[in-house]
Amino acid sequence: MQMTLLSHTLDKVAAGLSKRGRDLPVNLVIQADNTCRETRNQFLFQWAAVLLLRGIFRSITFHFLPVGHTHLDLDQRFSIIATALSRQKVLETPEAPHATKKTYST
């Protein structure tokens, strides 16, 4: 989920910057929760390595919040977003068609 959200965000930022005649910055900084379930894991690090190998960024730095950081403003935002997402039956990208649903039968 983290890779998907970060990838979509980077696509949107790149498109917005492109409209202004600008490129993505050469350095990416990701500040995230200090948990292996979401961000601090081999899958996200491999994703970051691919971004570096493809030359999308020159450097990627991860900053992990301290354990037990439950009183930061950022924690409240995470809680609000998590609650909103958990109430949704289907998660879609903004580009996903809403008018029709495809059914696949075997």
C-alpha positions, 0 to 999 in steps of 0.5 A: 500500500505504501509503495502504491500511495507513494508512486501515485503521489510522485506521479501527481507531483511530477505531472504538476511540476511538468505543467510548470516546466519543472522537474522532480527534485533530485533528492527524495526524503520520506518521513514515516512511522517506525514500523516494519509493517508499513514502511521500514521493510525490504519491499519499500527499500527495494522500491526506493532502490529501483527509483535510484537505479532508474535515475528518477532520484539521486538520493532517497533518505528515510526518516523514521519517527521515534517509537512511542511518538503518540503525541505528535500532530502527525499521529492525529493526521494518520488516525484521521486518514486511517479511519476514513480509509477503513470506512470505505468499501472500495479504494480506487484511484481518481482515474478509476471508472465509477460509472461501470463495474466489470464482472469477470466470470470463469 
